[in-house]
Amino acid sequence: MESGLNMAITFDNIATVTVSSATNVITFSDIPQTYTDLRIYCSARSDTSNTWIRFNNDSTSPNYITGEIFSDTPTTVVVNEFSGIWNGYITQWDKPAQSHSIFDIFNYSNTTKYKNTFLHAGEGNLSFSVRGIAMSGGTWKNTNAITSISYFAGSTFSWLTGSVFALYGIKAA
């Protein structure tokens, strides 16, 4: 009897952006609708801790719901729930420390479902005096297929040179 867990999964690189000069937004546009899910790998630095993501340039905050759990000390864990897909953990704790994150977007091309997301991230600075981990789950309350994804560092802040964002399409066979 087959369990269904033997399906092949493939990751295809759709686009990669390496920041060559500071910019306040990174956008993946014209995302092909031929995958089941998306994954974004990010290794970034910013001069702000308030970073966020938008789908299809939708800035309607109530359309985004996020729950998070994070810790930046060995003894502190914080749990929050808020409106807006806030991806602060790319550069949350000690700007401009290097942070790494994986952001999954499920059923992004399905036009009958809201889009669910999952983020896990970690950060550390060169002196190792600040480090943190975070996980968050979110929902974009919209049934439109996702055709663009933007990472914002704010209107007066920037993603710093050397930051890398890589978008992958996931095909489940």
C-alpha positions as CSV (number, residue, x, y, z in Angstrom):
1,M,0.0,0.0,0.0
2,E,1.4,3.4,-1.0
3,S,1.4,6.0,1.8
4,G,1.5,9.1,-0.5
5,L,4.6,10.3,1.2
6,N,6.8,9.1,-1.6
7,M,6.0,12.0,-4.0
8,A,8.8,13.8,-5.6
9,I,9.2,17.5,-4.9
10,T,11.3,19.8,-7.1
11,F,12.5,23.3,-6.4
12,D,13.1,25.6,-9.4
13,N,14.9,28.9,-9.1
14,I,12.5,31.5,-10.5
15,A,14.6,34.6,-9.7
16,T,17.4,35.8,-7.5
17,V,18.1,39.4,-6.5
18,T,21.5,40.5,-5.0
19,V,21.4,44.1,-3.8
20,S,24.2,46.0,-5.4
21,S,23.2,49.4,-3.9
22,A,20.9,50.2,-1.1
23,T,17.2,50.0,-2.0
24,N,14.0,50.1,0.1
25,V,12.1,47.5,-1.8
26,I,12.8,44.1,-3.5
27,T,10.0,42.9,-5.8
28,F,9.5,39.6,-7.6
29,S,7.0,40.2,-10.4
30,D,5.4,38.2,-13.1
31,I,5.6,35.0,-11.0
32,P,4.7,32.0,-13.2
33,Q,1.6,30.2,-12.0
34,T,3.0,26.7,-12.8
35,Y,4.0,25.6,-9.3
36,T,2.1,24.5,-6.2
37,D,4.0,26.6,-3.6
38,L,6.7,29.2,-3.4
39,R,9.8,29.5,-1.1
40,I,12.0,32.5,-0.6
41,Y,15.4,32.2,0.8
42,C,16.8,35.4,2.2
43,S,20.2,36.4,3.5
44,A,19.8,40.1,4.2
45,R,20.8,43.2,6.2
46,S,18.8,46.3,6.6
47,D,19.1,49.6,8.5
48,T,15.7,49.1,10.1
49,S,14.0,46.4,12.1
50,N,10.5,47.1,10.6
51,T,10.4,45.1,7.4
52,W,7.3,43.6,5.7
53,I,5.9,41.8,2.7
54,R,3.1,42.6,0.3
55,F,1.4,40.3,-2.2
56,N,0.2,41.8,-5.5
57,N,0.9,45.3,-4.1
58,D,-2.0,44.9,-1.6
59,S,-1.5,47.4,1.2
60,T,-4.8,46.6,2.9
61,S,-3.6,45.7,6.4
62,P,-6.7,43.7,7.5
63,N,-6.1,41.3,4.6
64,Y,-3.0,40.0,6.4
65,I,-3.0,38.1,9.6
66,T,0.2,36.9,11.3
67,G,1.1,35.0,14.5
68,E,4.6,34.8,15.7
69,I,6.9,33.3,18.3
70,F,10.4,34.6,18.8
71,S,13.3,34.7,21.2
72,D,16.4,36.9,21.4
73,T,17.7,35.6,24.7
74,P,18.2,32.1,26.1
75,T,15.3,32.8,28.6
76,T,12.8,34.9,26.8
77,V,10.1,33.8,24.4
78,V,7.5,36.2,23.0
79,V,4.2,35.3,21.3
80,N,2.3,38.0,19.2
81,E,-0.6,38.1,16.9
82,F,-1.2,41.1,14.6
83,S,-2.6,42.3,11.3
84,G,-0.1,42.5,8.5
85,I,2.5,40.1,7.2
86,W,5.5,41.6,9.0
87,N,8.8,40.0,8.2
88,G,10.8,41.9,10.8
89,Y,12.9,38.9,11.6
90,I,14.9,39.4,8.5
91,T,16.7,42.2,10.4
92,Q,14.9,42.4,13.7
93,W,17.3,42.4,16.6
94,D,20.6,44.1,15.9
95,K,20.6,46.1,12.6
96,P,22.6,45.7,10.5
97,A,23.3,42.1,11.6
98,Q,23.1,39.4,9.0
99,S,19.8,37.5,9.1
100,H,18.7,34.4,7.3
101,S,15.1,33.4,6.6
102,I,13.0,30.9,4.7
103,F,9.5,32.1,3.8
104,D,7.0,29.5,2.4
105,I,3.8,30.5,0.6
106,F,1.4,27.7,0.1
107,N,-1.2,27.3,-2.8
108,Y,-0.1,30.7,-4.2
109,S,-1.7,30.1,-7.6
110,N,-5.0,28.7,-6.3
111,T,-7.9,31.1,-6.9
112,T,-10.3,29.5,-4.4
113,K,-8.2,29.6,-1.2
114,Y,-6.6,32.2,1.0
115,K,-2.8,32.1,0.9
116,N,-1.1,30.7,4.0
117,T,2.5,31.4,4.9
118,F,5.2,30.1,7.2
119,L,8.5,31.9,8.1
120,H,11.5,30.7,10.1
121,A,14.4,33.0,10.6
122,G,17.6,33.4,12.6
123,E,20.1,36.3,13.2
124,G,23.4,36.9,14.7
125,N,26.0,39.6,14.7
126,L,29.7,39.3,14.3
127,S,30.4,39.6,18.0
128,F,27.6,37.0,18.8
129,S,26.3,39.4,21.5
130,V,22.8,39.4,19.8
131,R,21.1,36.5,18.2
132,G,17.6,35.4,17.8
133,I,15.2,32.9,16.2
134,A,11.7,33.4,15.0
135,M,8.8,31.5,13.5
136,S,5.6,32.9,12.2
137,G,2.5,31.7,10.3
138,G,0.3,34.0,8.4
139,T,-2.7,34.3,6.0
140,W,-3.3,36.6,3.1
141,K,-7.1,36.8,3.1
142,N,-7.4,37.0,-0.7
143,T,-8.2,34.3,-3.3
144,N,-6.3,36.0,-6.1
145,A,-3.3,34.2,-7.4
146,I,0.0,35.7,-6.2
147,T,1.8,37.3,-9.2
148,S,4.1,39.6,-7.3
149,I,5.9,39.7,-3.9
150,S,7.5,42.7,-2.5
151,Y,9.9,42.9,0.5
152,F,9.8,46.4,2.0
153,A,12.4,48.0,4.3
154,G,10.3,51.1,4.7
155,S,10.2,54.4,2.9
156,T,13.3,55.9,4.6
157,F,15.3,52.7,5.2
158,S,17.1,50.3,2.9
159,W,18.1,46.7,2.2
160,L,21.9,46.9,2.3
161,T,24.4,46.0,-0.3
162,G,25.0,42.2,-0.4
163,S,21.6,41.2,0.7
164,V,20.3,38.2,-1.4
165,F,16.7,37.2,-2.0
166,A,16.0,34.0,-4.0
167,L,12.5,32.9,-5.1
168,Y,11.9,29.2,-5.8
169,G,8.8,27.5,-7.3
170,I,7.9,24.1,-5.7
171,K,6.3,21.4,-7.8
172,A,4.8,18.4,-6.0
173,A,4.5,15.5,-8.4
